[in-house]
Amino acid sequence: HLQTRVNISSDDEIGHLAAAINDLAVELERYRSNRQEFFATISHELRTPITYLEGYANVLKNELYETEEEKKKYLSIISDETKRLVRLINDLFELAKAEEEQLTLEKELVDVRKIIDGVIVKVSLKAEEKGLNIEKNLTKHTQLVQGDQQRMEQIFINLLENAIQYTESGKIKVDLHEISSNQVKVTISDTGMGIPDEEIPFIFERFHRVEKSRSRDFGGTGLGLSIVKKLVEMQNGTIHVKSTLGKGTTFEVIFPTADKTSLS
Ligand code: ADP
C-alpha cells in the first residue's frame, strides 16, 4: 500500500491540494492492483495450456497409453493447446497494439459497407463448413466513417467468427443501415447458444469467457471482444449486445458517419 496519504487539516487551498493528492494516491493504488491482476491473469492463461502440453507430452514419452486411439487423442490435445497458445499470444499482442494506437491512430475515410461486404466473403468458407448461411441486408449507399480500414475489418471479422463459432445451426444475419443522418448501425445476429443474462455485463472484459469450460472447448482466449470494444471506441463508435440463452445473440455496432458536406 502507498504510504502517501496527506493529512487534511484545513479547508483552504492547501486543504484542497491535500485532498487532491489523496485522490491521486487512491487512483494510483487502483491502477497498480489492476495491473497486478492483469499480469496474474496472463500468467495463469499462459500456464494452463503449457501444463497440458507438458502433461500429455510426458504421457506420450513414457508410453502411458493403452490404445492407438488414446495416443491420437493426446496428440490432438497437444495440437489444440498449442494453437490456443499461439492465439493467446497473438491476441495479447493485438490488445497491446490497440491500447497504444488509441493515441496515435491515423484515420481516413473508409466505406463500412464495402468493408462488411469483403469480410463476409472472407468468413463465408468457415460458415459453410458448419452448414451456416450468412444472410446480408446492406444499405445500397456507401457509408463513410473516419476510421482505419484494417482495424474496421478486424472488428467485423471477430464478431462474425464468434457468431460462427457459437452457433450450431440456423443462420447468421448481417445488417447495415443508416439510423440517422450521421450514424450508421451494423447488426450481427446469430441463432446460436446465446449468453446467460448474468454474464452479459462482463463479456467485453479481458479474459472473460462464458462458462469457462465451454469456451475452452472452442479454443477461445476471452480476449476477442475486449479487443473489438477497444477498436470500436478508437473509431468513436459504440457496441452493445443482446442475447437470449439458447436462442441467439445480436451485436450492434454504431459509428458516426463522416460529414458529407465536408467531402469534395
Ligand atoms: P473467446 O476467444 O473466448 O471467443 P471473446 O472475447 O471473443 O473470447 O468472447 C468472450 C465470450 O463471450 C466467449 O467465450 C463466449 O462464451 C461469449 N460469446 C462471444 N460471442 C458470442 C456469440 N455470438 N454467441 C454466444 N456467445 C458468445
Boltz pocket constraint, residues with backbone or C-beta under 6 A from the ligand:
constraints:
  - pocket:
      binder: B
      contacts: [[A, 158], [A, 159], [A, 162], [A, 163], [A, 166], [A, 190], [A, 192], [A, 193], [A, 194], [A, 195], [A, 203], [A, 205], [A, 208], [A, 209], [A, 210], [A, 211], [A, 215], [A, 219], [A, 220], [A, 221], [A, 222], [A, 223], [A, 224], [A, 225], [A, 226], [A, 249]]
      max_distance: 6.0
